[in-house]
Amino acid sequence: MDVEPAWEAAGWERLAPRVGRCRLPVWDCTAGLVVGDGAALMIDAGSSLAEGAALRTRARELLGGGRRVTHLALTHPHFDHVLGAAAFAGVEVYGAVGIDTVLDKGREELCADAVRHGLDPRAAAEAVDLLVHPHHLVCGEWTLDLGGGVQVLLANVGPGHSGHDLAVLVPGGDGGDGGDGGDGEREIVFCGDLVEESGEPQAGPDAVSSRWPAALDRLLELGGEDARYVPGHGAVVDAAYVRAQRATLAAISGVS
């Protein structure tokens, strides 16, 4: 399936021939999309049902032919990444081990946090009432085959920014035809909020600061020096940026 010419027209930033992302309004949260021949993976679902529905529509416009998102990976259990999940009916949902407990027992706090950050209380309550729990919990690593030679690796790399951080690696060459040393040959790592570019890394009450540097080390092992690292908020960065953020977090938390 050739989606390369259609990314920008459908409202996506193209990262590789079969990989894109968009930066959502208000909180500048990233949502990613990886397209195979028989399946498509959405990475994070936005902050509300309306935002999730808008992402679903954008994906269908790109995919065409009645195709739709079939898989959804939630990078961590914060409102701006998970509350749109119920808009993706019938998809297979993935998250790090333990995220299901947070989404079950922490529903009231999730709603309150969304409202504190400015989400309409009615929209927050509706999204929490319909909250989707992952069908598949990733302990170590999980490989998804999306067809057409496109595979992605889901890696439980936390705790760090939260207690349950999941990264998504698209190996070089799986984002397109490659062969010319271009962007289709470079690894792409969706980092969730383990990496942020549009502001300082946010450490809420569920952050595990002492483990955060190790989580970034794992990201760097997954992607390598030449990868493109996609933060949960902000512009795409390189390995040097991730290392600098790791050094800052290590200094703050007092770990090496």
C-alpha positions in Angstrom: 0.0 0.0 0.0 1.5 3.3 -1.1 0.6 6.1 1.4 3.8 8.2 0.9 2.2 11.0 -1.2 -0.8 11.3 1.1 0.6 12.1 4.5 0.5 15.9 4.4 -2.9 16.0 2.6 -4.4 14.0 5.4 -2.9 16.2 8.1 0.1 14.1 9.1 3.8 14.9 9.4 5.6 12.3 7.3 8.5 10.6 9.2 9.1 7.8 6.7 7.1 6.4 3.7 4.9 4.4 6.1 5.3 6.3 9.3 3.8 9.6 10.4 2.7 11.6 13.3 0.6 14.7 14.2 0.9 17.2 17.0 -2.4 17.7 18.6 -3.6 21.1 19.8 -3.7 22.6 23.3 -1.2 20.2 25.0 1.0 19.6 21.9 0.7 15.9 22.4 2.0 13.6 19.6 0.0 10.8 18.0 1.8 8.4 15.7 0.7 6.1 12.9 2.5 3.2 11.3 0.9 1.7 8.1 1.3 -1.9 6.9 -0.4 -3.7 4.1 -3.0 -5.4 6.3 -3.0 -3.3 9.4 -2.3 0.1 10.9 -1.0 1.0 14.4 -2.0 4.2 16.1 0.4 5.4 18.9 -1.6 7.2 21.6 -5.2 8.3 21.3 -5.5 12.0 22.4 -7.1 13.7 25.3 -10.8 13.2 24.7 -13.3 11.2 22.7 -13.5 14.1 20.2 -9.8 14.1 19.7 -9.7 10.3 19.3 -12.4 10.5 16.7 -10.5 13.2 14.8 -7.4 11.0 14.8 -9.5 8.0 13.6 -10.9 10.2 10.7 -7.4 11.4 9.8 -6.1 7.9 9.6 -9.0 6.7 7.4 -8.4 9.6 5.0 -4.8 8.5 4.7 -5.5 4.8 4.4 -8.4 5.0 2.0 -10.4 2.1 0.6 -12.3 1.5 3.8 -9.2 0.6 5.7 -8.9 1.6 9.4 -6.6 1.6 12.4 -6.4 -2.0 13.7 -3.9 -1.6 16.6 -3.5 1.0 19.3 -0.4 1.4 21.6 -0.7 3.6 24.7 2.7 4.9 25.8 1.6 5.7 29.4 -1.6 6.3 31.4 -1.9 10.1 31.4 -5.1 11.7 30.2 -3.7 13.5 27.1 -2.6 10.1 25.7 -5.4 7.7 26.7 -8.8 9.4 26.9 -9.4 9.2 23.2 -9.0 5.4 23.1 -12.7 4.6 23.1 -13.0 6.3 19.7 -11.1 3.4 18.2 -13.8 0.7 18.3 -12.6 -2.8 17.6 -8.9 -2.3 17.7 -6.3 -4.3 19.6 -5.0 -2.2 22.4 -1.5 -2.5 23.9 0.1 -1.1 27.0 2.8 -1.8 29.6 2.1 -4.2 32.3 0.4 -2.4 35.1 -1.3 0.2 33.1 -4.6 -1.7 33.3 -4.6 -1.3 37.1 -3.9 2.4 36.9 -6.7 2.9 34.4 -9.1 0.8 36.6 -8.3 2.1 40.1 -7.2 5.6 39.1 -10.2 6.7 37.0 -11.3 9.5 39.4 -7.8 11.0 39.5 -7.4 10.6 35.7 -10.6 12.6 35.3 -9.6 15.2 37.9 -6.2 15.6 36.3 -7.7 16.2 32.9 -10.0 18.9 34.3 -7.1 20.5 36.2 -5.3 20.9 32.9 -8.3 22.5 31.2 -10.4 19.7 29.7 -14.1 20.3 29.8 -15.5 18.4 32.9 -18.2 16.8 30.8 -15.8 15.6 28.1 -13.4 14.3 30.8 -16.2 12.4 32.6 -17.5 10.9 29.3 -14.1 9.7 28.3 -13.3 8.2 31.7 -16.7 6.4 31.7 -15.8 4.8 28.4 -12.2 4.2 29.1 -10.6 1.4 27.2 -8.3 -1.1 28.9 -5.4 -2.7 27.0 -6.1 -6.2 25.7 -2.4 -7.0 25.6 0.1 -6.1 28.4 3.7 -5.9 27.4 6.2 -7.1 30.0 9.4 -7.0 28.0 9.1 -6.7 24.2 6.3 -7.5 21.7 6.6 -7.5 17.9 3.7 -6.6 15.8 3.6 -7.6 12.1 1.5 -5.0 10.2 2.0 -6.7 6.8 4.0 -5.7 3.8 7.2 -6.2 5.6 6.3 -3.6 8.2 7.0 -4.6 11.8 7.1 -2.6 15.0 8.6 -3.4 18.4 6.7 -2.5 21.5 9.1 -2.2 24.5 8.3 -1.8 28.1 11.1 0.6 29.1 9.8 2.1 32.3 9.2 3.1 34.9 10.3 6.7 34.4 7.9 9.5 33.4 5.2 7.2 34.8 5.1 3.8 36.4 4.2 2.2 33.0 6.1 3.6 30.0 5.9 1.9 26.6 8.1 2.8 23.7 7.5 1.9 20.0 10.4 1.2 17.7 9.9 1.1 13.9 13.2 -0.5 12.6 15.0 1.1 9.7 13.7 -0.2 6.4 10.3 -1.0 7.9 9.2 2.6 7.3 9.5 2.3 3.6 11.4 1.0 0.6 14.7 2.5 1.7 17.9 1.6 -0.1 19.1 5.2 -0.5 20.2 6.0 3.0 17.1 8.2 3.4 14.5 8.4 6.2 13.1 5.0 5.4 16.5 3.5 6.5 16.5 5.2 9.9 15.0 3.8 13.1 12.1 5.8 14.5 11.4 5.6 18.2 8.1 6.9 19.7 9.2 7.8 23.2 6.0 8.9 24.9 6.7 11.5 27.6 10.0 9.9 28.5 11.3 12.6 26.1 9.8 16.1 25.7 10.9 18.8 23.4 8.4 21.6 23.7 8.9 22.0 27.4 10.8 20.6 30.4 10.2 16.9 31.2 7.2 16.8 33.5 7.5 14.7 36.7 4.1 14.1 38.2 3.2 12.1 41.3 3.5 8.8 39.4 7.0 9.6 38.0 9.9 7.4 39.2 12.7 9.9 38.9 15.4 7.5 40.0 14.6 5.1 37.1 14.0 7.7 34.4 17.7 7.9 33.2 17.8 4.1 32.8 14.6 4.3 30.7 16.3 6.8 28.4 19.3 4.5 28.2 17.0 1.8 27.0 15.5 4.1 24.4 19.0 4.9 23.1 19.8 1.2 23.0 16.7 0.5 21.0 17.2 3.3 18.4 20.9 3.8 18.2 22.8 6.9 17.3 21.1 7.6 14.0 17.5 7.1 15.0 14.8 9.8 15.0 13.3 10.1 18.4 9.7 11.3 18.6 8.8 12.9 21.9 5.4 12.8 23.5 5.4 16.6 23.1 7.4 18.7 20.6 9.6 18.3 17.6 11.4 15.2 16.5 14.9 15.0 18.1 18.1 13.0 17.8 20.2 10.8 20.1 22.3 13.8 21.3 19.1 15.5 22.5 18.0 12.4 24.4 21.4 12.0 26.0 21.3 15.7 27.1 17.9 15.2 28.7 19.1 12.1 30.4 22.0 14.0 31.9 19.7 16.7 33.2 17.3 14.1 34.8 20.2 12.2 36.3 21.6 15.3 37.9 18.1 16.2 39.3 17.5 12.8 40.7 21.1 12.2 41.9 21.7 9.0 40.0 24.6 8.2 37.6 
